[in-house]
């Protein structure tokens, strides 16, 4: 009884559909009664009765459909945490997203740094079956007194950043909490994440289990796994034979010695993968490698014992996201082909099926800033016999964030999901729920991106003509002064 009364509340929006069903029943019954009562009926009268019956039956069907839909919306509003403290939330999109998260493909992302976090931020919009495999290496860094007092064994900086990227909420509260630097004199030099992971290790007994438990504590989309349960020492051998045994000193020494990296290797060489790493790779529908520092984030993960072999044996789609810019002291003058060849030389063939790389259409002003630091655009050279088996996809996947050239999380994810959809289509799985939902979500995102681009074009044209695009009175021209100093005026207003 209480449930029925809840339906009749003013905010439930159920009464309209109940009324529609009742109206449909009345019209349908009227049509049936008319047929039963009338012995003789003319053609026009018969037509009216049929139309009345059809309309009534249609009202019943539509009423039941929308009643069930609204019932689902009420259920989502009550149970979905994303509805809390939010107004004007599209409940329909939440219902759709729940299906996507539950039915989405199994994605394994391997790498580190901002590149990996970009991939994770984009992919979590399509699936919750994400596993981030991250490096654990800060070997050579001298810990401060506070960190030494904690006695932490593994550096969790990369793990912490991945957890933040996979956060279910899009707010910055988790990032602020985990990155908070302690003010207390005894804890100076420590972040909250250092204290948290130390406490988790004391409770659970080991680092891997601590991270596994953290995935559920922070309610993230997917899982984060360290590539190894022991800290890796990343070493580099240069072309002149010189060996660097501290990861952070590799770029500096390479620049000083005026040479290139010949290879990177791990100490110990038989570094074992953490629990769950090989299983995640074997079960994956798609494995995404990169973007990230080639020699200090990407390749070291692949060198862990058994990881490269598991990737080669996996039936998943293997995608490599190439870097947009070169890195001083690591990949100076590298082309797209050079990046892939370096991976093949270290791990062998079969690691990559597809390579997605940027079009390189970046505003020269930003490239010049990178040039001053010794970096440049990665040359788009792919005509190398050593990589002829790999399929290349050239897409605009870059954006400018705070004056820096970065991968666009949405566009990177869209490119990877397109490949997964095409593979499902090739396997004649177009009727599968997974394909249908991914394809629908993909098309929806493409339409949204298209509208955003069109809006930007309109705004640019308006500015060129001296028209304020935000002016409610369209077509209102600005004064010459306003047109010339509009940016300056806006910054003054903002401040």
C-alpha positions in Angstrom: 0.0 0.0 0.0 2.8 2.4 0.9 4.4 1.7 -2.5 1.2 2.7 -4.3 0.9 5.9 -2.3 4.5 6.7 -3.1 3.6 6.5 -6.8 0.8 9.1 -6.3 3.1 11.7 -4.8 3.5 14.9 -6.7 7.2 14.5 -7.4 7.0 10.9 -8.6 5.7 11.8 -12.1 3.8 8.5 -12.2 0.1 9.7 -12.1 0.2 10.9 -15.8 1.1 7.4 -17.0 -1.4 5.7 -14.7 -4.0 8.1 -16.1 -2.9 7.3 -19.7 -3.3 3.5 -19.0 -6.8 4.1 -17.5 -7.8 6.2 -20.5 -6.5 3.5 -22.8 -8.5 0.8 -21.0 -11.7 2.9 -21.2 -11.3 3.5 -25.0 -10.4 -0.1 -25.6 -13.4 -1.4 -23.6 -15.6 1.1 -25.4 -14.5 -0.2 -28.8 -15.0 -3.8 -27.7 -18.5 -3.0 -26.2 -19.6 -1.2 -29.3 -18.7 -4.2 -31.5 -20.6 -6.6 -29.1 -23.7 -4.4 -28.8 -24.2 -3.2 -32.4 -25.7 -5.9 -34.6 -25.4 -4.0 -37.8 -22.7 -1.4 -38.4 -21.9 0.8 -41.3 -18.4 1.1 -42.7 -17.8 4.6 -41.3 -19.1 3.6 -37.8 -16.9 0.5 -37.9 -13.9 2.6 -38.8 -14.5 4.9 -35.8 -14.7 1.9 -33.5 -11.5 0.4 -34.9 -9.7 3.8 -34.5 -11.0 4.1 -30.9 -9.8 0.6 -30.1 -6.3 1.1 -31.6 -5.9 4.5 -29.8 -6.9 2.9 -26.5 -4.6 -0.1 -27.0 -1.7 2.3 -28.0 -2.3 4.4 -24.8 -2.1 1.2 -22.7 1.2 0.1 -24.3 2.8 3.6 -24.0 1.5 4.0 -20.5 3.1 0.7 -19.4 6.4 1.4 -21.1 6.7 4.9 -19.6 5.5 3.7 -16.2 8.3 1.0 -16.1 10.8 3.6 -17.3 9.8 6.0 -14.6 9.9 3.3 -12.0 13.5 2.5 -13.1 14.4 6.2 -12.8 13.0 6.4 -9.3 15.1 3.3 -8.4 18.2 4.9 -9.8 17.5 8.2 -7.9 17.2 6.3 -4.6 20.1 3.9 -5.1 22.7 5.6 -7.3 25.3 7.5 -5.3 25.9 9.9 -8.3 22.5 11.4 -7.6 23.5 12.6 -4.1 23.8 16.4 -3.7 23.4 16.9 -7.5 20.7 18.8 -9.3 19.5 18.5 -12.9 21.2 15.1 -13.3 20.2 13.2 -16.4 18.8 10.0 -14.9 18.5 8.4 -18.3 22.2 8.7 -18.8 22.8 7.1 -15.4 20.7 4.1 -16.3 22.6 3.8 -19.5 25.9 4.2 -17.8 25.1 1.5 -15.3 24.6 -0.9 -18.2 27.8 0.2 -19.9 29.8 -0.2 -16.7 28.4 -3.7 -16.1 28.6 -5.0 -19.6 31.7 -3.1 -20.8 34.9 -4.8 -22.2 37.8 -5.8 -20.0 40.5 -3.3 -20.5 44.1 -3.5 -19.2 46.1 -0.3 -19.3 49.9 -0.6 -18.8 52.2 2.4 -18.3 52.7 5.2 -15.8 52.6 8.9 -15.3 50.1 11.4 -16.8 49.8 9.3 -19.9 48.3 6.2 -18.2 46.1 8.4 -16.0 44.7 10.1 -19.2 43.8 6.7 -20.6 42.1 5.6 -17.4 40.1 8.9 -17.1 38.8 8.3 -20.7 38.1 4.6 -20.5 36.1 4.7 -17.3 33.3 6.4 -19.2 32.7 3.2 -21.2 33.4 0.3 -18.8 34.2 -0.5 -15.1 36.2 -3.5 -16.1 39.5 -1.6 -16.1 42.8 -2.9 -14.7 45.6 -0.4 -14.4 49.1 -2.0 -14.2 51.6 0.6 -12.9 55.3 0.7 -12.3 56.7 0.9 -8.7 60.2 2.4 -9.0 61.8 5.4 -7.3 65.1 3.6 -6.9 68.0 6.0 -6.1 65.9 8.7 -4.5 67.1 9.5 -1.0 64.2 9.3 1.4 63.7 12.1 3.9 63.7 11.4 7.7 59.9 11.2 7.9 59.7 8.7 5.1 62.6 6.7 6.5 60.8 6.6 9.9 57.6 5.2 8.2 59.7 2.4 6.6 57.5 2.1 3.5 58.9 -0.5 1.1 57.2 0.4 -2.2 56.8 3.8 -3.7 53.1 4.3 -4.3 53.1 7.6 -6.2 52.0 6.0 -9.5 49.5 3.8 -7.8 48.0 6.8 -6.0 47.6 8.8 -9.2 45.9 5.9 -10.9 43.4 5.5 -8.1 42.6 9.2 -8.4 42.1 8.9 -12.2 39.7 6.0 -11.7 37.7 7.8 -9.0 33.9 7.3 -9.7 33.2 11.0 -8.8 34.6 13.7 -11.0 35.4 16.1 -8.1 38.9 16.8 -6.7 38.3 15.9 -3.1 40.1 12.5 -3.3 43.1 14.1 -5.2 43.3 16.8 -2.6 43.2 14.3 0.3 45.8 11.9 -1.1 48.2 14.6 -2.3 47.9 16.7 0.9 51.4 17.4 2.3 51.4 17.2 6.1 52.1 20.4 7.9 53.1 18.8 11.3 56.9 19.1 11.8 57.2 15.4 12.6 55.4 14.5 9.4 56.9 17.2 7.2 57.8 15.8 3.7 55.1 13.2 3.8 51.8 13.1 1.9 48.6 11.7 3.3 48.9 8.8 0.8 52.2 7.8 2.4 50.7 7.5 5.8 47.5 5.8 4.4 49.4 3.0 2.5 51.7 2.5 5.5 48.7 1.9 7.8 47.1 -0.4 5.1 50.3 -2.5 5.0 50.3 -2.8 8.8 46.7 -4.0 8.7 46.9 -6.3 5.7 50.5 -7.5 6.0 51.7 -6.8 2.4 51.7 -4.0 -0.2 49.8 -5.9 -3.0 46.8 -6.7 -0.7 46.8 -3.2 0.6 46.3 -1.8 -2.9 43.7 -4.4 -3.6 41.7 -3.4 -0.6 42.2 0.3 -1.4 40.3 -0.2 -4.7 37.1 -1.0 -2.8 37.7 1.6 0.0 38.0 4.4 -2.5 35.1 3.0 -4.6 37.1 3.4 -7.8 36.0 2.3 -11.3 38.1 -0.8 -11.9 41.3 -1.9 -10.2 44.9 -0.7 -9.8 47.6 -3.4 -9.5 51.4 -2.7 -9.1 53.3 -4.6 -11.9 55.5 -6.2 -9.2 55.4 -6.8 -5.5 59.0 -5.6 -5.2 60.5 -2.3 -6.1 62.1 -2.3 -9.5 65.5 -0.8 -10.1 65.3 0.7 -13.7 68.8 0.9 -15.3 69.8 2.2 -18.7 72.8 1.2 -20.8 73.9 3.9 -23.2 75.3 3.4 -26.7 78.8 4.2 -25.4 78.5 1.4 -22.8 77.9 3.7 -19.8 75.4 2.2 -17.3 73.0 4.4 -15.3 71.4 2.7 -12.3 69.1 5.5 -11.1 65.9 6.2 -13.1 65.7 9.9 -12.4 69.3 10.5 -13.6 68.8 8.8 -17.0 67.8 12.0 -19.0 70.5 14.1 -17.3 73.3 11.7 -18.0 72.2 11.0 -21.6 72.2 14.7 -22.3 75.7 15.1 -20.7 77.2 12.2 -22.5 75.7 13.3 -25.8 74.6 9.8 -26.6 71.5 7.7 -26.8 69.9 4.9 -24.8 70.8 1.5 -26.1 68.6 -0.5 -23.8 66.9 -0.5 -20.4 66.9 -3.4 -17.9 65.7 -4.2 -14.5 67.4 -5.2 -11.3 66.7 -7.9 -10.2 66.4 -9.3 -13.8 63.9 -12.0 -12.7 61.5 -9.5 -11.2 58.2 -11.3 -10.6 54.8 -9.9 -11.4 52.4 -9.1 -8.6 49.3 -11.3 -7.9 46.6 -10.7 -10.5 48.8 -9.1 -13.3 49.1 -12.1 -15.6 45.4 -13.1 -14.9 44.2 -9.6 -15.9 46.2 -9.7 -19.2 44.9 -13.2 -20.1 41.3 -12.2 -19.5 41.5 -8.8 -21.3 39.5 -7.8 -24.3 41.9 -5.0 -25.1 45.4 -4.1 -23.8 46.4 -0.5 -24.0 50.1 0.3 -23.7 51.2 3.9 -23.2 51.3 6.8 -23.6 54.1 7.7 -21.1 57.9 7.9 -20.8 59.1 5.2 -23.1 62.2 4.0 -21.2 61.1 4.7 -17.6 57.4 3.9 -17.6 56.3 1.8 -20.6 59.1 -0.6 -21.4 60.0 -1.4 -17.7 56.5 -2.8 -17.1 56.9 -5.1 -20.1 60.2 -6.3 -18.9 58.8 -7.8 -15.7 59.0 -11.6 -15.9 56.1 -13.1 -17.8 54.3 -9.8 -18.7 55.5 -9.6 -22.4 54.8 -13.3 -22.9 51.3 -13.0 -21.5 50.5 -10.1 -23.8 51.8 -12.0 -26.9 49.7 -15.0 -26.0 46.6 -12.9 -25.2 43.8 -12.8 -27.8 43.0 -9.2 -26.8 43.4 -6.2 -29.2 46.8 -4.7 -28.4 46.9 -0.9 -28.8 49.9 1.3 -28.4 49.2 5.1 -27.8 52.2 6.9 -29.1 53.6 10.0 -27.4 52.9 13.4 -29.0 56.2 15.0 -27.9 59.7 13.7 -27.6 61.4 13.6 -24.1 64.8 15.3 -23.6 67.4 12.8 -22.7 65.2 9.8 -23.6 63.6 10.0 -27.0 65.4 12.9 -28.7 64.6 13.0 -32.5 62.5 9.9 -32.2 59.8 9.1 -34.8 56.6 7.0 -34.3 58.5 4.1 -35.8 61.5 4.6 -33.4 59.1 4.3 -30.4 57.6 1.0 -31.6 61.0 -0.4 -32.6 62.3 0.3 -29.1 59.5 -1.8 -27.6 60.0 -4.6 -30.1 63.8 -4.7 -29.5 63.2 -5.1 -25.8 60.2 -7.4 -25.8 59.9 -9.0 -29.3 57.1 -8.9 -31.8 53.4 -9.5 -31.1 53.2 -6.8 -28.4 51.3 -4.3 -30.6 48.5 -4.8 -33.1 47.5 -1.1 -33.6 49.3 2.2 -33.0 47.3 5.3 -32.5 49.3 8.5 -33.1 48.5 12.2 -33.2 48.1 14.3 -36.4 50.7 16.8 -35.1 48.3 19.7 -35.7 49.5 21.7 -32.7 49.7 25.5 -32.5 53.4 26.4 -33.2 53.5 28.8 -30.2 53.2 25.8 -27.8 55.7 23.7 -29.7 58.3 26.5 -29.4 57.9 26.4 -25.6 58.8 22.7 -25.7 61.7 23.4 -28.1 63.3 25.7 -25.4 63.4 22.6 -23.1 64.8 20.4 -25.8 61.6 18.6 -26.8 59.8 18.5 -30.2 56.9 16.9 -32.0 57.3 13.2 -32.6 58.0 12.8 -36.3 55.2 10.9 -38.0 57.4 8.4 -39.8 55.9 4.9 -40.0 57.4 3.5 -43.2 59.8 1.1 -41.6 60.0 -2.6 -42.6 60.5 -3.6 -38.9 57.0 -2.5 -38.1 55.1 -3.4 -41.2 52.7 -5.8 -39.4 51.3 -3.1 -37.2 48.2 -1.1 -38.3 48.5 2.6 -37.8 45.7 5.0 -37.0 46.3 8.7 -37.3 43.9 10.8 -35.2 43.7 14.2 -33.6 44.0 13.2 -29.9 45.8 16.2 -28.5 44.7 19.2 -26.5 46.3 22.2 -24.7 46.0 22.1 -20.8 47.6 25.0 -18.9 49.9 25.7 -21.8 51.0 22.1 -22.1 50.4 19.6 -24.9 48.5 16.6 -23.5 46.5 13.7 -24.8 42.7 14.2 -24.8 41.3 11.5 -22.5 37.9 11.4 -24.3 39.4 11.2 -27.8 42.0 8.5 -26.8 39.2 6.4 -25.3 36.9 7.0 -28.3 39.7 5.8 -30.7 40.3 2.6 -28.6 36.6 1.8 -28.2 36.1 2.2 -32.0 38.7 -0.5 -32.5 36.9 -2.8 -30.0 33.6 -2.2 -31.7 35.0 -2.9 -35.1 36.5 -6.2 -33.7 33.1 -7.2 -32.3 31.5 -6.3 -35.6 34.1 -8.5 -37.4 33.2 -11.4 -35.1 29.5 -10.9 -36.1 28.6 -9.8 -32.6 26.6 -6.8 -33.7 23.5 -8.0 -31.8 25.4 -8.5 -28.5 24.4 -6.1 -25.7 28.1 -5.1 -25.3 28.4 -4.0 -28.9 25.0 -2.3 -29.0 25.7 -0.3 -25.8 29.3 0.6 -26.7 28.3 1.7 -30.3 25.4 3.8 -29.0 27.6 5.5 -26.4 30.3 6.1 -29.0 27.9 7.7 -31.4 26.4 9.8 -28.7 29.9 11.1 -27.6 30.8 11.8 -31.3 27.7 13.9 -31.7 28.5 15.9 -28.5 32.1 16.5 -29.6 30.8 17.6 -33.0 28.5 20.1 -31.4 31.3 21.4 -29.2 33.6 21.9 -32.2 30.8 23.7 -34.1 30.2 26.0 -31.1 33.9 26.9 -30.9 34.0 27.7 -34.7 31.0 30.0 -34.3 32.7 31.7 -31.3 35.9 32.2 -33.3 34.1 33.7 -36.3 32.1 36.0 -34.0 35.3 37.2 -32.3 36.9 37.9 -35.7 33.9 40.0 -36.8 33.9 41.8 -33.5 30.6 40.2 -32.3 30.3 39.1 -28.7 29.3 35.4 -28.9 27.9 35.5 -25.3 25.7 38.5 -26.0 22.1 37.6 -25.7 21.3 40.0 -28.6 22.8 38.1 -31.4 24.5 40.1 -34.1 25.3 43.0 -31.7 28.7 44.4 -32.8 31.2 45.4 -30.2 33.0 48.7 -30.3 36.5 48.8 -31.8 37.9 49.2 -28.3 35.9 46.3 -26.9 36.8 44.1 -29.9 40.5 44.8 -29.5 40.7 44.5 -25.7 37.9 41.9 -25.1 40.3 39.3 -23.6 41.9 41.9 -21.3 38.4 43.2 -20.2 37.3 39.6 -19.5 40.4 38.9 -17.4 39.8 42.1 -15.4 36.1 41.1 -14.8 37.2 37.6 -13.7 39.7 38.8 -11.3 
